[in-house]
Amino acid sequence: MEFTPKKFNAFLALKLPSAWLCGVRVQQISDEKCTTSVKLKWINQNPFKSMFWAVQGMAAELATGVLVMQAIQNSNQKISMLVASNSATFHKKAKGKIEFLAFDDHEIKTAITQTLATGEGQIFTINATGIDEEGDTVSEFSFVWTIKLKK
């Protein structure tokens, strides 16, 4: 699959329907950066009329996961991926449209290269930052990803 926002959003509807129903969408993809977004609506709000933290987590994880999936596809190898752990910090209520930005500072490509060279699994961390329409940081997520060669 070519990694375009339109194709990935169709994939999202089929493979991650809960994220799609909550309004999580891929906005932009490149080799180094992925941007996802989600807008506050009735289905993804908490009792305090802001975005439920788990919806923010879905959008943040997707931003990091798209980068990992794309790098794996570009390697032309069968590599599995899994989130080993994650953490988050919340700075203010998430209201309106929130964009999550994730960057790969070559950590993913380095991990894939090492996995292919050694045959051993690798662990690396990718961060995603949620920014509201005013440009304020709403939340920060850190995802520890593991990859290994498929047998």
DSSP file (Angstrom, degrees, kcal/mol; ACC not computed):
  #  RESIDUE AA STRUCTURE BP1 BP2  ACC     N-H-->O    O-->H-N    N-H-->O    O-->H-N    TCO  KAPPA ALPHA  PHI   PSI    X-CA   Y-CA   Z-CA
    1    1 A M              0   0    0      0, 0.0     2,-0.3     0, 0.0    72,-0.0   0.000 360.0 360.0 360.0 129.3    0.0    0.0    0.0
    2    2 A E        -     0   0    0      1,-0.1     2,-1.3     5,-0.0     5,-0.1  -0.592 360.0-119.2 -72.4 136.2    1.3    3.4   -0.9
    3    3 A F        +     0   0    0     -2,-0.3    26,-0.1     4,-0.1    -1,-0.1  -0.652  56.5 141.0 -86.8  93.5    1.2    5.6    2.2
    4    4 A T     >  -     0   0    0     -2,-1.3     4,-2.8     1,-0.1     5,-0.3  -0.931  60.2-117.4-123.2 152.6   -1.1    8.6    1.4
    5    5 A P  H  > S+     0   0    0      0, 0.0     4,-2.5     0, 0.0    21,-0.3   0.908 114.2  51.8 -55.8 -42.4   -3.5   10.1    3.9
    6    6 A K  H  > S+     0   0    0      1,-0.2     4,-1.6     2,-0.2     5,-0.1   0.938 113.9  41.9 -61.6 -47.9   -6.5    9.1    1.7
    7    7 A K  H  > S+     0   0    0      1,-0.2     4,-2.1     2,-0.2    -1,-0.2   0.883 115.0  50.8 -67.8 -37.8   -5.5    5.5    1.5
    8    8 A F  H  X S+     0   0    0     -4,-2.8     4,-2.5     1,-0.2    -1,-0.2   0.870 107.3  53.2 -70.7 -33.8   -4.5    5.3    5.1
    9    9 A N  H  X S+     0   0    0     -4,-2.5     4,-1.9    -5,-0.3    -1,-0.2   0.861 108.9  49.8 -67.3 -34.3   -7.8    6.7    6.3
   10   10 A A  H  X S+     0   0    0     -4,-1.6     4,-1.4     2,-0.2    -2,-0.2   0.914 111.3  48.9 -65.8 -42.8   -9.6    4.1    4.2
   11   11 A F  H  X S+     0   0    0     -4,-2.1     4,-3.1     1,-0.2     5,-0.4   0.899 108.6  55.1 -59.4 -42.1   -7.4    1.4    5.9
   12   12 A L  H  X S+     0   0    0     -4,-2.5     4,-2.3     1,-0.2     8,-0.4   0.897 104.0  53.0 -59.5 -43.6   -8.2    3.0    9.3
   13   13 A A  H  < S+     0   0    0     -4,-1.9    -1,-0.2     1,-0.2    -2,-0.2   0.851 117.9  37.6 -61.9 -34.7  -11.9    2.6    8.7
   14   14 A L  H  < S+     0   0    0     -4,-1.4    -2,-0.2    -3,-0.2    -1,-0.2   0.862 129.2  27.6 -85.4 -38.3  -11.5   -1.1    8.0
   15   15 A K  H  < S+     0   0    0     -4,-3.1    -3,-0.2     1,-0.2    -2,-0.2   0.705 132.2  28.3-102.8 -23.4   -8.8   -2.0   10.5
   16   16 A L    >X  +     0   0    0     -4,-2.3     4,-2.0    -5,-0.4     3,-0.6  -0.498  66.9 161.6-133.8  64.1   -9.2    0.4   13.3
   17   17 A P  H 3> S+     0   0    0      0, 0.0     4,-3.0     0, 0.0     5,-0.2   0.806  71.0  59.3 -62.0 -30.8  -12.9    1.3   13.2
   18   18 A S  H 3> S+     0   0    0      2,-0.2     4,-1.6     1,-0.2     6,-0.2   0.912 108.9  44.8 -65.3 -39.3  -13.0    2.7   16.8
   19   19 A A  H <>>S+     0   0    0     -3,-0.6     5,-2.3     2,-0.2     4,-0.5   0.922 114.5  49.3 -66.5 -43.4  -10.4    5.3   15.9
   20   20 A W  H ><5S+     0   0    0     -4,-2.0     3,-1.3    -8,-0.4    -2,-0.2   0.923 110.1  50.2 -62.5 -44.5  -12.1    6.1   12.7
   21   21 A L  H 3<5S+     0   0    0     -4,-3.0    -1,-0.2     1,-0.3    -2,-0.2   0.842 107.0  55.2 -63.7 -32.9  -15.5    6.5   14.4
   22   22 A C  H 3<5S-     0   0    0     -4,-1.6    -1,-0.3    -5,-0.2    -2,-0.2   0.574 124.1-105.3 -76.4  -8.3  -14.0    8.8   17.0
   23   23 A G  T <<5 +     0   0    0     -3,-1.3     2,-0.3    -4,-0.5    16,-0.3   0.561  63.4 156.1  99.3   9.6  -12.7   11.1   14.1
   24   24 A V      < +     0   0    0     -5,-2.3     2,-0.3    -6,-0.2    -1,-0.3  -0.541  17.3 173.5 -70.4 130.6   -9.0   10.2   14.1
   25   25 A R  E     -A   37   0A   0     12,-2.5    12,-2.6    -2,-0.3     2,-0.5  -0.992  35.3-121.2-140.5 146.2   -7.6   11.0   10.6
   26   26 A V  E     +A   36   0A   0     -2,-0.3    10,-0.3   -21,-0.3   -17,-0.1  -0.754  29.8 175.8 -82.8 130.2   -4.2   11.0    9.0
   27   27 A Q  E     +     0   0A   0      8,-3.3     2,-0.3    -2,-0.5     9,-0.2   0.802  61.1   7.1-102.4 -42.0   -3.5   14.5    7.6
   28   28 A Q  E     -A   35   0A   0      7,-1.7     7,-2.6   -23,-0.1     2,-0.4  -0.999  56.6-171.5-150.5 139.5    0.1   14.3    6.3
   29   29 A I  E     +A   34   0A   0     -2,-0.3     2,-0.3     5,-0.2     5,-0.2  -0.999  15.8 150.9-134.9 132.7    2.8   11.6    5.8
   30   30 A S        -     0   0    0      3,-2.5    -2,-0.0    -2,-0.4   -26,-0.0  -0.858  59.7 -92.6-140.1-179.7    6.4   11.9    4.8
   31   31 A D  S    S+     0   0    0     -2,-0.3     3,-0.1     1,-0.2    40,-0.1   0.808 125.5  29.7 -65.0 -27.9    9.5    9.7    5.6
   32   32 A E  S    S+     0   0    0      1,-0.2    72,-2.5    71,-0.1     2,-0.3   0.584 122.3  37.5-108.0 -13.4   10.3   11.9    8.6
   33   33 A K  E     - B   0 103A   0     70,-0.2    -3,-2.5     2,-0.0     2,-0.4  -0.995  48.6-172.6-147.4 144.1    6.9   13.2    9.9
   34   34 A C  E     -AB  29 102A   0     68,-2.2    68,-2.3    -2,-0.3     2,-0.5  -0.998   8.8-164.3-135.7 135.8    3.3   12.1   10.3
   35   35 A T  E     +AB  28 101A   0     -7,-2.6    -8,-3.3    -2,-0.4    -7,-1.7  -0.980   9.8 177.1-119.9 127.6    0.4   14.4   11.3
   36   36 A T  E     -AB  26 100A   0     64,-2.3    64,-2.9    -2,-0.5     2,-0.3  -0.806   8.7-161.9-117.7 165.2   -2.9   13.0   12.5
   37   37 A S  E     -AB  25  99A   0    -12,-2.6   -12,-2.5    -2,-0.3     2,-0.3  -0.978  12.7-175.6-145.4 160.1   -5.9   15.0   13.8
   38   38 A V  E     - B   0  98A   0     60,-1.9    60,-2.9    -2,-0.3     2,-0.4  -0.953  15.7-145.6-153.9 138.4   -9.1   14.6   15.7
   39   39 A K  E     - B   0  97A   0     -2,-0.3    58,-0.2   -16,-0.3     2,-0.2  -0.874  28.7-106.2-109.5 138.4  -11.8   17.0   16.5
   40   40 A L        +     0   0    0     56,-2.4     2,-0.3    -2,-0.4     5,-0.1  -0.420  54.9 150.9 -61.3 126.9  -13.8   17.2   19.7
   41   41 A K    >   -     0   0    0     -2,-0.2     3,-1.2   -19,-0.1     4,-0.4  -0.910  60.2 -86.1-147.9 176.2  -17.3   15.8   19.2
   42   42 A W  G >  S+     0   0    0     -2,-0.3     3,-1.1     1,-0.3     7,-0.1   0.877 121.4  54.6 -55.0 -43.1  -20.0   14.1   21.2
   43   43 A I  G 3  S+     0   0    0      1,-0.2    -1,-0.3   -22,-0.1   -21,-0.1   0.711 115.2  37.8 -69.9 -20.1  -18.6   10.6   20.6
   44   44 A N  G <  S+     0   0    0     -3,-1.2     8,-2.7    -5,-0.1    -1,-0.2   0.222  92.6 108.9-117.3  16.1  -15.1   11.4   21.8
   45   45 A Q  B <   -F   51   0B   0     -3,-1.1     6,-0.2    -4,-0.4    -3,-0.0  -0.531  55.9-140.0 -91.3 159.8  -15.8   13.7   24.7
   46   46 A N    >   -     0   0    0      4,-2.8     3,-1.7    -2,-0.2     4,-0.1  -0.491  43.3 -87.3-100.6 179.0  -15.4   13.0   28.5
   47   47 A P  T 3  S+     0   0    0      0, 0.0    -2,-0.0     0, 0.0     5,-0.0   0.645 126.1  62.6 -64.5 -11.5  -17.9   14.2   31.1
   48   48 A F  T 3  S-     0   0    0      2,-0.2     3,-0.1     3,-0.0    45,-0.0   0.212 116.5-110.5 -99.2  14.4  -16.0   17.5   31.3
   49   49 A K  S <  S+     0   0    0     -3,-1.7     2,-0.3     1,-0.3    -4,-0.0   0.802  85.4 104.6  60.2  34.1  -16.7   18.4   27.7
   50   50 A S  S    S-     0   0    0     -4,-0.1    -4,-2.8    45,-0.1    -1,-0.3  -0.821  84.0 -69.5-128.6 175.2  -13.2   18.0   26.5
   51   51 A M  B     -F   45   0B   0     43,-2.6    43,-0.3    -2,-0.3    -6,-0.2  -0.451  51.6-111.8 -73.3 132.8  -11.6   15.2   24.5
   52   52 A F    >>  -     0   0    0     -8,-2.7     4,-1.5    -2,-0.2     3,-0.8  -0.347  24.2-125.2 -59.8 138.2  -11.2   11.8   26.3
   53   53 A W  H 3> S+     0   0    0      1,-0.3     4,-2.1     2,-0.2    -1,-0.1   0.834 107.6  58.3 -59.5 -34.4   -7.6   11.0   26.9
   54   54 A A  H 3> S+     0   0    0      2,-0.2     4,-2.0     1,-0.2    -1,-0.3   0.832 102.2  53.8 -68.5 -31.0   -7.8    7.6   25.1
   55   55 A V  H <> S+     0   0    0     -3,-0.8     4,-2.1     2,-0.2    -1,-0.2   0.907 108.4  49.7 -67.5 -41.3   -8.9    9.3   21.9
   56   56 A Q  H  X S+     0   0    0     -4,-1.5     4,-2.5     1,-0.2    -2,-0.2   0.905 109.4  53.3 -60.2 -40.2   -5.9   11.5   22.1
   57   57 A G  H  X S+     0   0    0     -4,-2.1     4,-3.0     2,-0.2     5,-0.2   0.877 106.0  52.3 -63.1 -38.4   -3.8    8.4   22.6
   58   58 A M  H  X S+     0   0    0     -4,-2.0     4,-2.3     2,-0.2    -1,-0.2   0.932 112.0  45.5 -62.8 -45.0   -5.3    6.8   19.5
   59   59 A A  H  X S+     0   0    0     -4,-2.1     4,-1.8     2,-0.2    -2,-0.2   0.896 115.5  47.1 -66.1 -39.5   -4.4    9.8   17.4
   60   60 A A  H  X S+     0   0    0     -4,-2.5     4,-1.8     2,-0.2    -2,-0.2   0.928 112.5  48.5 -68.0 -45.4   -0.9   10.0   18.9
   61   61 A E  H  X S+     0   0    0     -4,-3.0     4,-3.4     1,-0.2     5,-0.2   0.907 109.7  53.3 -61.7 -40.8   -0.2    6.3   18.5
   62   62 A L  H  X S+     0   0    0     -4,-2.3     4,-2.6    -5,-0.2     5,-0.2   0.911 105.1  54.5 -60.5 -42.3   -1.4    6.4   14.9
   63   63 A A  H  X S+     0   0    0     -4,-1.8     4,-0.9     1,-0.2    -1,-0.2   0.901 116.3  37.5 -59.8 -40.8    1.0    9.2   14.1
   64   64 A T  H  X S+     0   0    0     -4,-1.8     4,-1.7     2,-0.2    -2,-0.2   0.895 115.4  54.0 -76.5 -39.9    4.0    7.2   15.4
   65   65 A G  H  X S+     0   0    0     -4,-3.4     4,-3.0     1,-0.2     5,-0.2   0.846 101.8  57.4 -65.3 -35.2    2.7    3.9   14.1
   66   66 A V  H  X S+     0   0    0     -4,-2.6     4,-2.6     1,-0.2    -1,-0.2   0.907 106.4  50.8 -61.1 -40.8    2.3    5.2   10.5
   67   67 A L  H  X S+     0   0    0     -4,-0.9     4,-2.0    -5,-0.2    -1,-0.2   0.907 112.5  46.0 -63.4 -41.0    6.0    6.1   10.6
   68   68 A V  H  X S+     0   0    0     -4,-1.7     4,-2.4     2,-0.2    -2,-0.2   0.938 113.5  48.6 -66.7 -46.6    7.0    2.6   11.8
   69   69 A M  H  X S+     0   0    0     -4,-3.0     4,-2.6     1,-0.2    -2,-0.2   0.904 111.6  49.8 -60.1 -42.2    4.7    0.9    9.2
   70   70 A Q  H  X S+     0   0    0     -4,-2.6     4,-2.5    -5,-0.2    -1,-0.2   0.911 110.7  48.7 -64.5 -43.0    6.1    3.0    6.4
   71   71 A A  H  X S+     0   0    0     -4,-2.0     4,-1.1     2,-0.2    -1,-0.2   0.889 111.6  50.2 -65.2 -38.6    9.7    2.3    7.3
   72   72 A I  H >X>S+     0   0    0     -4,-2.4     5,-0.9     2,-0.2     3,-0.6   0.936 111.1  48.7 -64.3 -45.7    9.0   -1.4    7.5
   73   73 A Q  H ><5S+     0   0    0     -4,-2.6     3,-1.3     1,-0.2    -2,-0.2   0.913 108.9  53.3 -60.7 -41.8    7.3   -1.4    4.1
   74   74 A N  H 3<5S+     0   0    0     -4,-2.5    -1,-0.2     1,-0.3    -2,-0.2   0.738 101.4  60.8 -65.7 -21.9   10.3    0.5    2.6
   75   75 A S  H <<5S-     0   0    0     -4,-1.1    -1,-0.3    -3,-0.6    -2,-0.2   0.674  96.7-140.9 -77.4 -16.5   12.6   -2.2    4.0
   76   76 A N  T <<5 +     0   0    0     -3,-1.3     2,-0.3    -4,-0.6    -3,-0.1   0.786  63.0 117.3  58.4  29.3   10.9   -4.8    1.9
   77   77 A Q  S   <S-     0   0    0     -5,-0.9     2,-1.0     2,-0.0    -1,-0.2  -0.856  75.8-109.0-122.6 159.3   11.3   -7.2    4.8
   78   78 A K        +     0   0    0     -2,-0.3    72,-2.7    72,-0.2     2,-0.4  -0.787  52.5 160.4 -90.3 105.1    8.7   -9.1    7.0
   79   79 A I  E     -C  149   0A   0     -2,-1.0     2,-0.2    70,-0.3    70,-0.2  -0.988  29.6-143.0-129.5 133.1    9.0   -7.3   10.3
   80   80 A S  E     -C  148   0A   0     68,-3.0    68,-1.5    -2,-0.4     2,-0.3  -0.653  14.8-160.4 -93.8 155.2    6.5   -7.3   13.1
   81   81 A M  E     +C  147   0A   0     -2,-0.2     2,-0.3    66,-0.2    66,-0.2  -0.977  12.8 169.9-135.8 147.5    5.8   -4.2   15.3
   82   82 A L  E     -C  146   0A   0     64,-1.9    64,-2.7    -2,-0.3     2,-0.6  -0.976  36.1-117.3-156.7 140.0    4.2   -3.8   18.7
   83   83 A V  E     -C  145   0A   0     -2,-0.3    62,-0.2    62,-0.2     3,-0.1  -0.716  26.4-175.9 -77.4 123.4    3.8   -1.1   21.3
   84   84 A A  E     -     0   0A   0     60,-3.3     2,-0.3    -2,-0.6    -1,-0.2   0.821  64.1 -23.1 -88.4 -36.5    5.6   -2.2   24.4
   85   85 A S  E     -C  144   0A   0     59,-1.2    59,-3.0     2,-0.0    -1,-0.4  -0.980  56.9-162.1-163.8 166.6    4.6    0.7   26.6
   86   86 A N  E     -C  143   0A   0     -2,-0.3     2,-0.3    57,-0.2    57,-0.2  -0.987   0.8-167.1-152.4 160.4    3.5    4.3   26.5
   87   87 A S  E     -C  142   0A   0     55,-2.0    55,-2.7    -2,-0.3     2,-0.3  -0.970   8.1-163.6-144.6 159.4    3.3    7.3   28.7
   88   88 A A  E     -C  141   0A   0     -2,-0.3     2,-0.4    53,-0.2    53,-0.2  -0.989  11.5-158.4-146.2 152.0    1.5   10.7   28.4
   89   89 A T  E     -C  140   0A   0     51,-2.4    51,-2.6    -2,-0.3     2,-0.5  -0.999  13.9-153.4-129.2 134.4    1.5   14.1   29.9
   90   90 A F  E     +C  139   0A   0     -2,-0.4    49,-0.3    49,-0.2     3,-0.1  -0.932  15.6 175.9-114.0 129.2   -1.6   16.4   29.6
   91   91 A H        -     0   0    0     47,-3.4     2,-0.3    -2,-0.5    48,-0.2   0.762  64.7  -9.9-103.9 -31.7   -1.1   20.1   29.7
   92   92 A K  S    S-     0   0    0     46,-1.3    -1,-0.3    44,-0.1     2,-0.0  -0.973  87.3 -66.2-159.5 167.5   -4.6   21.5   29.1
   93   93 A K        -     0   0    0     -2,-0.3     2,-0.8     1,-0.1    46,-0.0  -0.329  48.1-126.6 -60.8 138.6   -8.1   20.4   28.1
   94   94 A A        +     0   0    0    -43,-0.3   -43,-2.6    44,-0.1     2,-0.3  -0.804  44.1 158.1 -91.1 109.7   -8.3   19.2   24.5
   95   95 A K        +     0   0    0     -2,-0.8    38,-0.4   -45,-0.2     2,-0.1  -0.952  47.1   3.7-130.6 150.9  -11.1   21.2   22.8
   96   96 A G  S    S-     0   0    0     -2,-0.3   -56,-2.4    36,-0.1     2,-0.5  -0.470 116.6 -13.2  76.8-149.3  -11.6   21.8   19.1
   97   97 A K  E     -B   39   0A   0    -58,-0.2     2,-0.5    -2,-0.1    36,-0.4  -0.773  64.0-164.9 -93.2 129.6   -9.3   20.2   16.6
   98   98 A I  E     -B   38   0A   0    -60,-2.9   -60,-1.9    -2,-0.5     2,-0.4  -0.957   2.8-158.2-115.4 129.9   -6.1   18.7   17.9
   99   99 A E  E     -BD  37 131A   0     32,-2.6    32,-2.9    -2,-0.5     2,-0.5  -0.903   4.8-153.1-107.0 136.5   -3.2   17.8   15.6
  100  100 A F  E     -BD  36 130A   0    -64,-2.9   -64,-2.3    -2,-0.4     2,-0.5  -0.939   9.5-163.7-110.5 124.9   -0.6   15.2   16.7
  101  101 A L  E     -BD  35 129A   0     28,-2.3    28,-2.1    -2,-0.5     2,-0.4  -0.918   7.5-178.1-111.5 130.1    2.8   15.5   15.2
  102  102 A A  E     -BD  34 128A   0    -68,-2.3   -68,-2.2    -2,-0.5     2,-0.4  -0.985   6.0-164.8-126.2 139.3    5.3   12.6   15.3
  103  103 A F  E     -B   33   0A   0     24,-0.7     2,-0.6    -2,-0.4    24,-0.4  -0.934  13.6-145.8-123.4 145.6    8.9   12.8   13.9
  104  104 A D        -     0   0    0    -72,-2.5     2,-0.5    -2,-0.4    22,-0.1  -0.939   6.7-170.1-110.6 110.0   11.4   10.1   13.1
  105  105 A D  S    S-     0   0    0     -2,-0.6   -73,-0.1     1,-0.1    -1,-0.1  -0.245  70.5 -78.0 -90.0  45.2   15.0   11.3   13.8
  106  106 A H  S  > S+     0   0    0     -2,-0.5     4,-2.1     1,-0.1     5,-0.2   0.492 104.9 120.2  73.0   7.3   16.3    8.1   12.1
  107  107 A E  H  > S+     0   0    0      2,-0.2     4,-2.3     1,-0.2     5,-0.2   0.911  75.2  46.9 -65.8 -40.9   15.5    6.0   15.1
  108  108 A I  H  > S+     0   0    0      2,-0.2     4,-2.5     1,-0.2     5,-0.2   0.947 113.8  46.2 -66.9 -48.1   13.1    3.7   13.2
  109  109 A K  H  > S+     0   0    0      1,-0.2     4,-2.5     2,-0.2    -1,-0.2   0.881 112.8  51.1 -63.4 -38.1   15.5    3.2   10.3
  110  110 A T  H  X S+     0   0    0     -4,-2.1     4,-2.4     2,-0.2    -1,-0.2   0.918 110.5  48.9 -63.7 -43.9   18.4    2.6   12.6
  111  111 A A  H  X S+     0   0    0     -4,-2.3     4,-2.5     2,-0.2    -2,-0.2   0.903 112.1  48.2 -63.7 -41.6   16.4   -0.1   14.5
  112  112 A I  H  X S+     0   0    0     -4,-2.5     4,-2.6     2,-0.2     5,-0.2   0.925 110.8  51.1 -64.6 -44.1   15.3   -1.8   11.2
  113  113 A T  H  X S+     0   0    0     -4,-2.5     4,-2.1     1,-0.2    -2,-0.2   0.915 112.6  46.3 -58.5 -43.9   18.9   -1.8   10.0
  114  114 A Q  H  X S+     0   0    0     -4,-2.4     4,-2.6     2,-0.2     6,-0.4   0.887 111.0  52.1 -67.9 -38.8   20.1   -3.4   13.2
  115  115 A T  H  X S+     0   0    0     -4,-2.5     4,-2.5     1,-0.2    -2,-0.2   0.925 112.5  45.4 -62.0 -44.0   17.3   -5.9   13.2
  116  116 A L  H  < S+     0   0    0     -4,-2.6    -2,-0.2     1,-0.2    -1,-0.2   0.870 116.3  46.3 -67.7 -36.1   18.2   -6.9    9.6
  117  117 A A  H  < S+     0   0    0     -4,-2.1    -2,-0.2    -5,-0.2    -1,-0.2   0.876 128.5  22.4 -74.2 -38.1   21.9   -7.1   10.4
  118  118 A T  H  < S-     0   0    0     -4,-2.6    -3,-0.2     2,-0.2    -2,-0.2   0.670  90.4-130.7-105.6 -20.3   21.7   -9.0   13.7
  119  119 A G     <  +     0   0    0     -4,-2.5     2,-0.3    -5,-0.4    30,-0.2   0.473  69.3 123.2  79.1   1.1   18.3  -10.8   13.5
  120  120 A E        -     0   0    0     -6,-0.4    -1,-0.3     1,-0.1    -2,-0.2  -0.693  67.4-106.3 -98.0 148.9   17.6   -9.5   16.9
  121  121 A G        -     0   0    0     -2,-0.3     2,-0.3    -3,-0.1    27,-0.2  -0.262  34.0-147.6 -66.2 158.3   14.6   -7.4   17.9
  122  122 A Q  E     - E   0 147A   0     25,-2.2    25,-2.2     2,-0.0     2,-0.4  -0.919   6.0-150.4-130.2 155.4   15.0   -3.8   18.6
  123  123 A I  E     + E   0 146A   0     -2,-0.3     2,-0.3    23,-0.2    23,-0.2  -0.985  24.1 159.3-125.8 135.6   13.3   -1.3   20.9
  124  124 A F  E     - E   0 145A   0     21,-2.3    21,-3.0    -2,-0.4     2,-0.4  -0.977  30.4-125.5-152.0 162.2   13.0    2.5   20.3
  125  125 A T  E     - E   0 144A   0     -2,-0.3     2,-0.4    19,-0.2    19,-0.2  -0.927  17.7-174.7-117.4 134.5   10.8    5.4   21.4
  126  126 A I  E     - E   0 143A   0     17,-2.4    17,-2.6    -2,-0.4     2,-0.3  -0.993  13.7-150.4-125.9 135.7    8.8    7.8   19.2
  127  127 A N  E     - E   0 142A   0     -2,-0.4   -24,-0.7   -24,-0.4     2,-0.4  -0.740   7.1-164.4-106.2 152.0    7.0   10.8   20.6
  128  128 A A  E     -DE 102 141A   0     13,-2.5    13,-3.1    -2,-0.3     2,-0.5  -0.999   6.8-154.7-135.2 136.6    3.9   12.6   19.4
  129  129 A T  E     -DE 101 140A   0    -28,-2.1   -28,-2.3    -2,-0.4     2,-0.5  -0.941   8.4-143.7-115.5 130.6    2.8   16.1   20.5
  130  130 A G  E     -DE 100 139A   0      9,-3.4     8,-3.1    -2,-0.5     9,-1.1  -0.823  20.1-174.4 -94.8 126.2   -0.9   17.2   20.5
  131  131 A I  E     -DE  99 137A   0    -32,-2.9   -32,-2.6    -2,-0.5     6,-0.2  -0.971  12.2-142.7-124.9 132.7   -1.4   20.8   19.5
  132  132 A D    >   -     0   0    0      4,-2.6     3,-1.8    -2,-0.4   -34,-0.2  -0.201  38.1 -88.7 -86.6-178.0   -4.7   22.7   19.5
  133  133 A E  T 3  S+     0   0    0    -38,-0.4   -35,-0.1   -36,-0.4    -1,-0.1   0.697 126.3  56.6 -67.2 -19.9   -5.9   25.4   17.1
  134  134 A E  T 3  S-     0   0    0      2,-0.1    -1,-0.3     0, 0.0     3,-0.1   0.510 119.9-108.1 -86.8  -5.0   -4.3   28.2   19.1
  135  135 A G  S <  S+     0   0    0     -3,-1.8     2,-0.3     1,-0.3    -2,-0.1   0.544  73.8 138.8  90.0   8.3   -0.9   26.5   18.8
  136  136 A D        -     0   0    0      1,-0.1    -4,-2.6     2,-0.0     2,-0.5  -0.628  59.9-112.4 -87.0 144.4   -0.8   25.4   22.4
  137  137 A T  E     + E   0 131A   0     -2,-0.3    -6,-0.3    -6,-0.2     3,-0.1  -0.654  35.4 175.6 -74.9 123.4    0.5   22.0   23.4
  138  138 A V  E     -     0   0A   0     -8,-3.1   -47,-3.4    -2,-0.5   -46,-1.3   0.835  62.7  -6.9 -94.7 -44.8   -2.4   19.9   24.8
  139  139 A S  E     -CE  90 130A   0     -9,-1.1    -9,-3.4   -49,-0.3     2,-0.4  -0.988  52.5-148.5-153.4 156.8   -0.7   16.6   25.4
  140  140 A E  E     -CE  89 129A   0    -51,-2.6   -51,-2.4    -2,-0.3     2,-0.4  -0.999  16.5-168.6-131.7 130.0    2.6   14.7   24.8
  141  141 A F  E     -CE  88 128A   0    -13,-3.1   -13,-2.5    -2,-0.4     2,-0.4  -0.915   7.7-162.5-120.2 145.2    2.8   11.0   24.3
  142  142 A S  E     -CE  87 127A   0    -55,-2.7   -55,-2.0    -2,-0.4     2,-0.5  -0.996   8.6-167.1-126.7 125.8    5.7    8.7   24.2
  143  143 A F  E     -CE  86 126A   0    -17,-2.6   -17,-2.4    -2,-0.4     2,-0.7  -0.959  12.0-151.0-117.9 125.9    5.5    5.2   22.6
  144  144 A V  E     -CE  85 125A   0    -59,-3.0   -60,-3.3    -2,-0.5   -59,-1.2  -0.862  23.2-165.9 -93.4 114.4    8.0    2.5   23.1
  145  145 A W  E     -CE  83 124A   0    -21,-3.0   -21,-2.3    -2,-0.7     2,-0.4  -0.757   8.7-159.2-101.9 146.3    7.9    0.3   19.9
  146  146 A T  E     -CE  82 123A   0    -64,-2.7   -64,-1.9    -2,-0.3     2,-0.3  -0.969   9.3-175.1-120.7 142.6    9.4   -3.1   19.5
  147  147 A I  E     +CE  81 122A   0    -25,-2.2   -25,-2.2    -2,-0.4     2,-0.3  -0.967   6.9 166.9-131.4 152.0   10.2   -4.7   16.1
  148  148 A K  E     -C   80   0A   0    -68,-1.5   -68,-3.0    -2,-0.3     2,-0.1  -0.978  41.6 -90.2-157.3 155.9   11.5   -8.1   15.2
  149  149 A L  E     -C   79   0A   0     -2,-0.3     2,-0.3   -70,-0.2   -70,-0.3  -0.423  42.6-121.9 -65.4 138.4   11.9  -10.2   12.1
  150  150 A K              0   0    0    -72,-2.7   -72,-0.2     1,-0.1    -1,-0.1  -0.609 360.0 360.0 -79.1 144.0    8.9  -12.4   11.3
  151  151 A K              0   0    0     -2,-0.3    -1,-0.1   -72,-0.0    -2,-0.0   0.428 360.0 360.0 -94.8 360.0    9.7  -16.1   11.1
